[in-house]
Amino acid sequence: MADIGWRGDGLFRESGRMNRQLISHIAHSDHQIAAPITEANLDNLLVRAKLPARARILDLGCGEGVWILRALSLYPDATADGVDISPEGLASAAEAAKALGLADHVRFHQSPADDFDGSGYDLVLCVGATHAFGGLTATVEAIRRFVKPGGLALVGEGFWETPPGADVLTLLGAEPDEYGDLAATVARAETAGFATIYAHTSEIAEWDEYEWSWTGSLLRWAHEHPGPDGDAAREAALDHRNMWLNGYRGVLGFVTLLLKDTTAP
């Protein structure tokens, strides 16, 4: 699928002078959870992880750090690493960590997720950033080198809520097997020795809140910044909105899976 993702990229086709990281940064200003999920459901997923004392957490594609900072708020004795390629997102994450008094508990790294060197984490997050590894199956296989034996992963991925028609696939630049249905998505996530111990399937209201925020934030910014960058932001917002309203709304779903490593004795 052409340039489609949630964390780090956002759903858009790059245009004009603005790079995709900057567009994503602006688009998520009013919905900083860079996925179609509410704060309450985000918290529920993290609480369900039931992390041990002094847990180590890794967020691959952390964006502006919302997930990892919320995890640290829920587990005050934990430490964390956040990895992303966006300088704008990482700068915002570092500022938020300082404001929340969490700066001593987290380190942020500007790096492609697949290049990060680390291991032994109790929880590894990769929500809406599976494109960094080439898809869901490759992502869960890559997570194996980061998570400790018996540890957990929290992975967010799209799935086909209903089978997409040829017109939708053309609009999205996607192949029919780009995603599976929900059952196939769970099966793909469990291919590398993980068991799904909980999940949250995003509802249409969560999607709508996310998408209206995404496009609206960009359009407001474009209006306030006339010129080539504003034109690029407006084009990205309208292109995104067209793909959503005339394409994947009600067709593309999103599920966040809490996975447990089952390979440890």
C-alpha positions in Angstrom: 0.0 0.0 0.0 1.4 3.4 -0.9 2.8 5.3 2.2 0.1 4.1 4.6 0.7 3.8 8.3 -0.1 5.4 11.6 2.9 6.0 13.9 5.6 8.1 12.4 4.1 8.4 8.9 0.4 8.9 9.1 -1.9 8.0 6.2 -0.9 10.2 3.3 1.1 10.5 0.1 4.0 13.0 0.4 3.6 16.1 -1.7 5.1 19.5 -2.1 8.0 20.7 0.1 6.9 19.2 3.4 8.4 15.9 4.5 6.2 13.1 5.9 7.5 13.4 9.4 6.5 17.1 9.6 3.1 16.4 8.1 2.5 13.6 10.6 3.7 15.9 13.5 1.1 18.5 12.5 -1.6 16.1 11.8 -1.4 14.5 15.2 -1.4 17.8 17.2 -5.0 17.3 18.2 -5.0 13.5 18.6 -1.6 12.7 19.9 -2.3 9.0 20.2 -1.2 8.3 16.7 -3.7 5.5 16.2 -7.5 5.1 16.2 -7.9 4.5 19.9 -9.1 6.4 22.9 -7.0 7.2 26.0 -9.2 4.9 28.1 -8.6 1.9 25.8 -4.9 2.7 25.6 -4.7 2.6 29.4 -6.7 -0.6 29.5 -4.2 -2.3 27.2 -1.2 -1.2 29.3 -2.8 -2.2 32.6 -3.6 -5.6 31.1 0.1 -6.1 30.5 0.6 -6.4 34.3 4.3 -5.5 34.1 6.7 -6.6 36.8 8.5 -4.3 39.1 11.3 -2.3 37.5 10.1 -3.3 34.0 12.0 -2.3 30.9 9.9 -1.0 28.0 10.7 -0.4 24.4 8.6 1.5 21.8 9.5 1.0 18.2 8.1 3.9 16.2 7.3 5.9 19.3 6.3 9.1 17.5 5.7 11.8 20.1 6.0 9.3 22.9 2.3 9.1 24.0 2.2 5.3 24.6 5.6 5.1 26.3 5.0 8.0 28.6 1.6 6.7 29.5 3.2 3.3 30.3 5.7 5.0 32.6 3.0 6.9 34.3 1.2 3.6 35.1 4.4 1.8 36.1 6.4 4.5 37.9 9.5 2.3 38.6 9.8 1.3 35.0 12.4 2.6 32.5 12.0 2.9 28.7 13.5 3.5 25.3 11.7 5.2 22.5 12.8 4.8 18.9 11.7 6.8 15.9 13.1 8.5 12.8 11.1 11.8 13.2 13.1 14.6 14.8 9.9 16.6 15.3 8.2 13.7 17.1 11.2 12.9 19.3 11.6 16.6 20.3 8.0 16.7 21.3 8.4 13.4 23.2 11.4 14.7 25.1 9.5 17.9 26.1 6.5 15.9 27.3 8.7 13.6 29.3 10.3 16.6 31.0 6.9 18.2 31.7 5.6 14.9 33.3 8.7 14.5 35.4 9.7 11.3 33.5 12.8 12.5 31.8 15.0 10.3 34.0 13.0 7.2 33.1 13.2 7.3 29.3 15.7 7.7 26.6 14.8 8.6 23.0 16.7 7.4 20.0 16.5 8.8 16.4 17.0 5.6 14.4 15.2 3.3 12.1 13.4 0.7 14.3 15.1 -2.2 12.6 18.6 -0.7 13.3 18.1 -0.2 17.1 20.3 -2.4 19.2 18.7 -3.6 22.4 17.4 -6.7 24.2 15.8 -8.0 27.4 12.7 -5.8 27.4 9.6 -6.8 29.4 7.3 -5.0 27.0 8.0 -4.1 23.3 5.5 -1.8 21.6 5.0 -1.4 17.9 1.6 0.2 17.3 0.8 1.2 13.7 4.5 1.1 12.8 4.8 -2.4 11.3 5.8 -0.8 8.0 9.2 -0.2 9.5 9.9 -3.9 9.4 8.0 -4.8 6.2 4.7 -5.9 7.7 3.1 -7.7 10.6 4.8 -11.1 10.3 8.2 -9.5 9.9 7.5 -7.2 12.8 6.7 -10.0 15.3 9.8 -11.9 14.1 11.9 -8.8 14.7 10.4 -8.2 18.1 11.8 -11.6 19.2 15.3 -10.1 19.4 14.1 -7.2 21.7 11.8 -9.0 24.1 13.1 -11.1 27.0 12.0 -14.7 27.3 8.4 -14.8 28.5 8.0 -11.1 27.9 5.2 -9.2 26.1 4.6 -7.3 22.9 1.9 -4.8 22.1 1.4 -4.6 18.4 -1.2 -2.5 16.5 -2.1 -3.4 12.9 -4.7 -2.8 10.3 -7.0 -5.6 9.0 -9.8 -5.9 6.5 -13.0 -5.3 8.4 -14.8 -6.2 5.2 -13.3 -7.5 1.9 -12.2 -4.5 -0.1 -13.5 -3.9 -3.6 -11.3 -3.3 -6.6 -12.1 0.5 -6.4 -11.0 0.7 -2.8 -7.8 -1.2 -3.5 -7.0 1.1 -6.5 -7.7 4.2 -4.3 -5.3 2.9 -1.6 -2.7 1.5 -3.9 -3.1 -1.8 -2.1 -3.1 -5.5 -2.8 -5.9 -7.8 -1.6 -3.4 -9.6 0.7 -2.0 -6.3 2.1 -4.0 -7.2 5.2 -5.9 -10.2 6.4 -9.2 -10.4 8.1 -9.2 -10.3 12.0 -8.7 -14.0 12.3 -5.8 -14.0 9.8 -4.2 -11.0 11.5 -4.2 -12.8 14.9 -2.7 -15.9 13.2 0.0 -13.8 11.6 0.9 -12.2 14.9 1.3 -15.6 16.5 3.7 -17.0 13.9 6.9 -16.2 15.9 6.0 -18.0 19.2 3.6 -15.5 20.7 0.1 -16.0 22.1 -2.6 -13.3 22.0 -3.6 -12.8 25.6 -5.7 -9.7 25.0 -6.6 -7.3 22.3 -8.6 -4.1 21.5 -10.4 -3.8 18.2 -11.0 -0.1 17.4 -14.6 1.0 16.9 -15.8 3.2 14.1 -16.2 6.1 16.5 -12.5 5.8 17.5 -11.6 5.8 13.8 -13.8 8.9 13.0 -12.3 10.9 15.9 -8.8 10.0 14.7 -9.5 10.8 11.1 -11.3 14.1 11.6 -8.6 15.2 14.0 -5.9 14.1 11.5 -7.3 16.0 8.5 -8.7 18.9 10.5 -5.4 19.7 12.2 -3.6 19.8 8.8 -6.3 22.0 7.2 -6.3 24.4 10.1 -2.5 24.6 9.9 -2.6 25.1 6.1 -5.1 28.0 6.6 -2.8 29.6 9.1 0.4 29.1 7.0 -0.4 30.3 3.4 2.3 29.4 0.9 3.9 26.3 -0.5 4.0 24.5 2.8 0.4 25.3 3.5 -0.5 24.1 0.1 1.3 20.8 0.6 -0.4 20.3 4.0 -3.8 21.0 2.5 -3.2 18.6 -0.4 -2.0 15.9 2.0 -5.1 16.4 4.2 -7.6 16.3 1.3 -5.9 13.3 -0.3 -6.0 11.5 3.1 -9.7 12.4 3.6 -10.6 11.2 0.2 -9.0 7.8 0.8 -10.8 7.6 4.2 -14.3 8.8 3.3 -14.4 7.3 -0.2 -12.2 4.3 0.5 -11.3 2.6 3.7 -13.9 3.9 6.2 -15.7 0.8 7.4 -13.4 -1.4 5.3 -10.1 -1.1 7.1 -10.1 -2.0 10.8 -7.4 -1.7 13.4 -6.5 -4.1 16.2 -4.0 -3.8 19.0 -2.8 -7.2 20.2 -1.2 -8.0 23.5 1.1 -10.9 22.8 3.1 -13.1 25.2 6.2 -14.9 24.3 5.5 -18.7 24.7 9.0 -20.0 23.8 10.4 -19.7 27.3 10.3 -22.8 29.5 
